[in-house]
């Protein structure tokens, strides 16, 4: 029995993750929070989670 294949990464999710990482590096907590909120909204709308 093989492991289930991992889903194709979502480019939009990856962009939000990258932007959040940059914001954290720049110690911009507000922007990092915005990225997390926008990613959660995107996941709910686009991925149905």
PDB file of N, CA, C and O in Angstrom:
ATOM      1  N   UNK A   1       0.840  -1.176   0.000  1.00  0.00           N
ATOM      2  CA  UNK A   1       0.000   0.000   0.000  1.00  0.00           C
ATOM      3  C   UNK A   1       0.886   1.240   0.000  1.00  0.00           C
ATOM      4  O   UNK A   1       1.785   1.359   0.833  1.00  0.00           O
ATOM      5  N   UNK A   2       0.646   2.146  -0.908  1.00  0.00           N
ATOM      6  CA  UNK A   2       1.482   3.346  -1.002  1.00  0.00           C
ATOM      7  C   UNK A   2       0.825   4.519  -0.289  1.00  0.00           C
ATOM      8  O   UNK A   2      -0.387   4.546  -0.073  1.00  0.00           O
ATOM      9  N   UNK A   3       1.659   5.482   0.066  1.00  0.00           N
ATOM     10  CA  UNK A   3       1.167   6.691   0.730  1.00  0.00           C
ATOM     11  C   UNK A   3       0.414   7.544  -0.286  1.00  0.00           C
ATOM     12  O   UNK A   3       0.767   7.552  -1.465  1.00  0.00           O
ATOM     13  N   UNK A   4      -0.614   8.259   0.154  1.00  0.00           N
ATOM     14  CA  UNK A   4      -1.339   9.126  -0.784  1.00  0.00           C
ATOM     15  C   UNK A   4      -0.426  10.231  -1.310  1.00  0.00           C
ATOM     16  O   UNK A   4       0.430  10.752  -0.593  1.00  0.00           O
ATOM     17  N   UNK A   5      -0.629  10.568  -2.563  1.00  0.00           N
ATOM     18  CA  UNK A   5       0.180  11.621  -3.180  1.00  0.00           C
ATOM     19  C   UNK A   5      -0.139  12.963  -2.531  1.00  0.00           C
ATOM     20  O   UNK A   5      -1.287  13.250  -2.191  1.00  0.00           O
ATOM     21  N   UNK A   6       0.894  13.773  -2.367  1.00  0.00           N
ATOM     22  CA  UNK A   6       0.684  15.106  -1.800  1.00  0.00           C
ATOM     23  C   UNK A   6       0.036  15.995  -2.856  1.00  0.00           C
ATOM     24  O   UNK A   6       0.385  15.910  -4.033  1.00  0.00           O
ATOM     25  N   UNK A   7      -0.897  16.841  -2.450  1.00  0.00           N
ATOM     26  CA  UNK A   7      -1.548  17.722  -3.424  1.00  0.00           C
ATOM     27  C   UNK A   7      -0.556  18.740  -3.988  1.00  0.00           C
ATOM     28  O   UNK A   7       0.440  19.089  -3.354  1.00  0.00           O
ATOM     29  N   UNK A   8      -0.857  19.192  -5.175  1.00  0.00           N
ATOM     30  CA  UNK A   8      -0.034  20.221  -5.816  1.00  0.00           C
ATOM     31  C   UNK A   8      -0.066  21.484  -4.959  1.00  0.00           C
ATOM     32  O   UNK A   8      -1.141  21.940  -4.567  1.00  0.00           O
ATOM     33  N   UNK A   9       1.108  22.054  -4.667  1.00  0.00           N
ATOM     34  CA  UNK A   9       1.109  23.277  -3.848  1.00  0.00           C
ATOM     35  C   UNK A   9       0.380  24.417  -4.569  1.00  0.00           C
ATOM     36  O   UNK A   9       0.496  24.575  -5.784  1.00  0.00           O
ATOM     37  N   UNK A  10      -0.349  25.183  -3.816  1.00  0.00           N
ATOM     38  CA  UNK A  10      -1.090  26.316  -4.363  1.00  0.00           C
ATOM     39  C   UNK A  10      -0.156  27.527  -4.414  1.00  0.00           C
ATOM     40  O   UNK A  10       0.440  27.906  -3.406  1.00  0.00           O
ATOM     41  N   UNK A  11      -0.040  28.116  -5.576  1.00  0.00           N
ATOM     42  CA  UNK A  11       0.861  29.262  -5.746  1.00  0.00           C
ATOM     43  C   UNK A  11       0.444  30.448  -4.870  1.00  0.00           C
ATOM     44  O   UNK A  11       1.297  31.138  -4.312  1.00  0.00           O
ATOM     45  N   UNK A  12      -0.843  30.679  -4.752  1.00  0.00           N
ATOM     46  CA  UNK A  12      -1.318  31.793  -3.926  1.00  0.00           C
ATOM     47  C   UNK A  12      -0.963  31.563  -2.465  1.00  0.00           C
ATOM     48  O   UNK A  12      -0.517  32.483  -1.780  1.00  0.00           O
ATOM     49  N   UNK A  13      -1.159  30.332  -1.984  1.00  0.00           N
ATOM     50  CA  UNK A  13      -0.785  30.008  -0.600  1.00  0.00           C
ATOM     51  C   UNK A  13       0.715  30.221  -0.396  1.00  0.00           C
ATOM     52  O   UNK A  13       1.141  30.776   0.617  1.00  0.00           O
ATOM     53  N   UNK A  14       1.501  29.777  -1.361  1.00  0.00           N
ATOM     54  CA  UNK A  14       2.951  29.942  -1.264  1.00  0.00           C
ATOM     55  C   UNK A  14       3.334  31.418  -1.226  1.00  0.00           C
ATOM     56  O   UNK A  14       4.245  31.799  -0.490  1.00  0.00           O
ATOM     57  N   UNK A  15       2.656  32.245  -2.003  1.00  0.00           N
ATOM     58  CA  UNK A  15       2.955  33.675  -2.011  1.00  0.00           C
ATOM     59  C   UNK A  15       2.630  34.313  -0.665  1.00  0.00           C
ATOM     60  O   UNK A  15       3.397  35.136  -0.166  1.00  0.00           O
ATOM     61  N   UNK A  16       1.501  33.939  -0.078  1.00  0.00           N
ATOM     62  CA  UNK A  16       1.161  34.461   1.253  1.00  0.00           C
ATOM     63  C   UNK A  16       2.185  34.003   2.292  1.00  0.00           C
ATOM     64  O   UNK A  16       2.580  34.784   3.157  1.00  0.00           O
ATOM     65  N   UNK A  17       2.617  32.737   2.213  1.00  0.00           N
ATOM     66  CA  UNK A  17       3.617  32.221   3.152  1.00  0.00           C
ATOM     67  C   UNK A  17       4.934  32.985   3.024  1.00  0.00           C
ATOM     68  O   UNK A  17       5.555  33.338   4.026  1.00  0.00           O
ATOM     69  N   UNK A  18       5.353  33.238   1.783  1.00  0.00           N
ATOM     70  CA  UNK A  18       6.596  33.971   1.554  1.00  0.00           C
ATOM     71  C   UNK A  18       6.485  35.396   2.072  1.00  0.00           C
ATOM     72  O   UNK A  18       7.395  35.886   2.740  1.00  0.00           O
ATOM     73  N   UNK A  19       5.389  36.058   1.772  1.00  0.00           N
ATOM     74  CA  UNK A  19       5.195  37.439   2.219  1.00  0.00           C
ATOM     75  C   UNK A  19       5.170  37.516   3.745  1.00  0.00           C
ATOM     76  O   UNK A  19       5.695  38.463   4.331  1.00  0.00           O
ATOM     77  N   UNK A  20       4.561  36.521   4.384  1.00  0.00           N
ATOM     78  CA  UNK A  20       4.542  36.493   5.849  1.00  0.00           C
ATOM     79  C   UNK A  20       5.957  36.318   6.402  1.00  0.00           C
ATOM     80  O   UNK A  20       6.330  36.967   7.379  1.00  0.00           O
ATOM     81  N   UNK A  21       6.737  35.446   5.779  1.00  0.00           N
ATOM     82  CA  UNK A  21       8.117  35.228   6.230  1.00  0.00           C
ATOM     83  C   UNK A  21       8.948  36.502   6.093  1.00  0.00           C
ATOM     84  O   UNK A  21       9.738  36.831   6.978  1.00  0.00           O
ATOM     85  N   UNK A  22       8.769  37.212   4.992  1.00  0.00           N
ATOM     86  CA  UNK A  22       9.486  38.475   4.789  1.00  0.00           C
ATOM     87  C   UNK A  22       9.070  39.479   5.855  1.00  0.00           C
ATOM     88  O   UNK A  22       9.917  40.162   6.432  1.00  0.00           O
ATOM     89  N   UNK A  23       7.790  39.570   6.115  1.00  0.00           N
ATOM     90  CA  UNK A  23       7.284  40.509   7.127  1.00  0.00           C
ATOM     91  C   UNK A  23       7.860  40.183   8.503  1.00  0.00           C
ATOM     92  O   UNK A  23       8.251  41.087   9.241  1.00  0.00           O
ATOM     93  N   UNK A  24       7.915  38.894   8.852  1.00  0.00           N
ATOM     94  CA  UNK A  24       8.495  38.511  10.148  1.00  0.00           C
ATOM     95  C   UNK A  24       9.969  38.884  10.207  1.00  0.00           C
ATOM     96  O   UNK A  24      10.444  39.371  11.233  1.00  0.00           O
ATOM     97  N   UNK A  25      10.697  38.662   9.117  1.00  0.00           N
ATOM     98  CA  UNK A  25      12.117  39.012   9.064  1.00  0.00           C
ATOM     99  C   UNK A  25      12.311  40.507   9.269  1.00  0.00           C
ATOM    100  O   UNK A  25      13.262  40.937   9.923  1.00  0.00           O
ATOM    101  N   UNK A  26      11.403  41.291   8.707  1.00  0.00           N
ATOM    102  CA  UNK A  26      11.472  42.749   8.834  1.00  0.00           C
ATOM    103  C   UNK A  26      10.809  43.240  10.121  1.00  0.00           C
ATOM    104  O   UNK A  26      10.688  44.445  10.341  1.00  0.00           O
ATOM    105  N   UNK A  27      10.386  42.308  10.962  1.00  0.00           N
ATOM    106  CA  UNK A  27       9.730  42.606  12.247  1.00  0.00           C
ATOM    107  C   UNK A  27       8.487  43.484  12.064  1.00  0.00           C
ATOM    108  O   UNK A  27       8.218  44.395  12.847  1.00  0.00           O
ATOM    109  N   UNK A  28       7.750  43.175  11.010  1.00  0.00           N
ATOM    110  CA  UNK A  28       6.503  43.883  10.718  1.00  0.00           C
ATOM    111  C   UNK A  28       5.338  42.963  11.084  1.00  0.00           C
ATOM    112  O   UNK A  28       4.771  42.279  10.232  1.00  0.00           O
ATOM    113  N   UNK A  29       4.999  42.965  12.367  1.00  0.00           N
ATOM    114  CA  UNK A  29       3.971  42.071  12.870  1.00  0.00           C
ATOM    115  C   UNK A  29       2.607  42.301  12.260  1.00  0.00           C
ATOM    116  O   UNK A  29       1.849  41.353  12.051  1.00  0.00           O
ATOM    117  N   UNK A  30       2.287  43.545  11.973  1.00  0.00           N
ATOM    118  CA  UNK A  30       0.992  43.867  11.384  1.00  0.00           C
ATOM    119  C   UNK A  30       0.863  43.243   9.997  1.00  0.00           C
ATOM    120  O   UNK A  30      -0.160  42.640   9.674  1.00  0.00           O
ATOM    121  N   UNK A  31       1.889  43.389   9.191  1.00  0.00           N
ATOM    122  CA  UNK A  31       1.849  42.816   7.837  1.00  0.00           C
ATOM    123  C   UNK A  31       1.837  41.293   7.894  1.00  0.00           C
ATOM    124  O   UNK A  31       1.154  40.649   7.097  1.00  0.00           O
ATOM    125  N   UNK A  32       2.587  40.709   8.832  1.00  0.00           N
ATOM    126  CA  UNK A  32       2.594  39.251   8.980  1.00  0.00           C
ATOM    127  C   UNK A  32       1.193  38.752   9.332  1.00  0.00           C
ATOM    128  O   UNK A  32       0.731  37.745   8.794  1.00  0.00           O
ATOM    129  N   UNK A  33       0.526  39.460  10.232  1.00  0.00           N
ATOM    130  CA  UNK A  33      -0.841  39.092  10.604  1.00  0.00           C
ATOM    131  C   UNK A  33      -1.776  39.219   9.410  1.00  0.00           C
ATOM    132  O   UNK A  33      -2.613  38.346   9.179  1.00  0.00           O
ATOM    133  N   UNK A  34      -1.638  40.295   8.657  1.00  0.00           N
ATOM    134  CA  UNK A  34      -2.462  40.475   7.455  1.00  0.00           C
ATOM    135  C   UNK A  34      -2.290  39.295   6.501  1.00  0.00           C
ATOM    136  O   UNK A  34      -3.266  38.799   5.939  1.00  0.00           O
ATOM    137  N   UNK A  35      -1.058  38.851   6.321  1.00  0.00           N
ATOM    138  CA  UNK A  35      -0.787  37.725   5.420  1.00  0.00           C
ATOM    139  C   UNK A  35      -1.467  36.453   5.907  1.00  0.00           C
ATOM    140  O   UNK A  35      -2.034  35.706   5.110  1.00  0.00           O
ATOM    141  N   UNK A  36      -1.411  36.205   7.215  1.00  0.00           N
ATOM    142  CA  UNK A  36      -2.055  35.009   7.770  1.00  0.00           C
ATOM    143  C   UNK A  36      -3.568  35.060   7.567  1.00  0.00           C
ATOM    144  O   UNK A  36      -4.184  34.064   7.188  1.00  0.00           O
ATOM    145  N   UNK A  37      -4.159  36.226   7.820  1.00  0.00           N
ATOM    146  CA  UNK A  37      -5.611  36.376   7.662  1.00  0.00           C
ATOM    147  C   UNK A  37      -6.006  36.203   6.197  1.00  0.00           C
ATOM    148  O   UNK A  37      -6.963  35.493   5.889  1.00  0.00           O
ATOM    149  N   UNK A  38      -5.276  36.846   5.305  1.00  0.00           N
ATOM    150  CA  UNK A  38      -5.593  36.736   3.880  1.00  0.00           C
ATOM    151  C   UNK A  38      -5.415  35.308   3.382  1.00  0.00           C
ATOM    152  O   UNK A  38      -6.192  34.848   2.544  1.00  0.00           O
ATOM    153  N   UNK A  39      -4.406  34.598   3.883  1.00  0.00           N
ATOM    154  CA  UNK A  39      -4.188  33.203   3.486  1.00  0.00           C
ATOM    155  C   UNK A  39      -5.342  32.339   3.981  1.00  0.00           C
ATOM    156  O   UNK A  39      -5.833  31.485   3.243  1.00  0.00           O
ATOM    157  N   UNK A  40      -5.779  32.548   5.214  1.00  0.00           N
ATOM    158  CA  UNK A  40      -6.901  31.773   5.752  1.00  0.00           C
ATOM    159  C   UNK A  40      -8.165  32.009   4.929  1.00  0.00           C
ATOM    160  O   UNK A  40      -8.908  31.070   4.642  1.00  0.00           O
ATOM    161  N   UNK A  41      -8.405  33.253   4.555  1.00  0.00           N
ATOM    162  CA  UNK A  41      -9.580  33.565   3.726  1.00  0.00           C
ATOM    163  C   UNK A  41      -9.468  32.887   2.364  1.00  0.00           C
ATOM    164  O   UNK A  41     -10.443  32.343   1.846  1.00  0.00           O
ATOM    165  N   UNK A  42      -8.265  32.929   1.792  1.00  0.00           N
ATOM    166  CA  UNK A  42      -8.037  32.289   0.498  1.00  0.00           C
ATOM    167  C   UNK A  42      -8.289  30.785   0.596  1.00  0.00           C
ATOM    168  O   UNK A  42      -8.964  30.209  -0.257  1.00  0.00           O
ATOM    169  N   UNK A  43      -7.748  30.154   1.632  1.00  0.00           N
ATOM    170  CA  UNK A  43      -7.916  28.704   1.807  1.00  0.00           C
ATOM    171  C   UNK A  43      -9.396  28.358   1.927  1.00  0.00           C
ATOM    172  O   UNK A  43      -9.860  27.395   1.316  1.00  0.00           O
ATOM    173  N   UNK A  44     -10.133  29.131   2.704  1.00  0.00           N
ATOM    174  CA  UNK A  44     -11.561  28.867   2.877  1.00  0.00           C
ATOM    175  C   UNK A  44     -12.317  29.014   1.556  1.00  0.00           C
ATOM    176  O   UNK A  44     -13.203  28.217   1.249  1.00  0.00           O
ATOM    177  N   UNK A  45     -11.965  30.028   0.785  1.00  0.00           N
ATOM    178  CA  UNK A  45     -12.683  30.299  -0.463  1.00  0.00           C
ATOM    179  C   UNK A  45     -12.255  29.370  -1.597  1.00  0.00           C
ATOM    180  O   UNK A  45     -13.098  28.862  -2.336  1.00  0.00           O
ATOM    181  N   UNK A  46     -10.962  29.150  -1.734  1.00  0.00           N
ATOM    182  CA  UNK A  46     -10.453  28.419  -2.890  1.00  0.00           C
ATOM    183  C   UNK A  46     -10.318  26.916  -2.654  1.00  0.00           C
ATOM    184  O   UNK A  46     -10.429  26.123  -3.590  1.00  0.00           O
ATOM    185  N   UNK A  47     -10.081  26.531  -1.411  1.00  0.00           N
ATOM    186  CA  UNK A  47      -9.820  25.119  -1.125  1.00  0.00           C
ATOM    187  C   UNK A  47     -10.941  24.463  -0.327  1.00  0.00           C
ATOM    188  O   UNK A  47     -10.931  23.249  -0.122  1.00  0.00           O
ATOM    189  N   UNK A  48     -11.896  25.255   0.118  1.00  0.00           N
ATOM    190  CA  UNK A  48     -13.033  24.721   0.841  1.00  0.00           C
ATOM    191  C   UNK A  48     -12.695  24.116   2.189  1.00  0.00           C
ATOM    192  O   UNK A  48     -13.373  23.199   2.652  1.00  0.00           O
ATOM    193  N   UNK A  49     -11.666  24.620   2.807  1.00  0.00           N
ATOM    194  CA  UNK A  49     -11.255  24.095   4.122  1.00  0.00           C
ATOM    195  C   UNK A  49     -11.631  25.044   5.218  1.00  0.00           C
ATOM    196  O   UNK A  49     -11.366  24.772   6.389  1.00  0.00           O
TER     197      UNK A  49
END
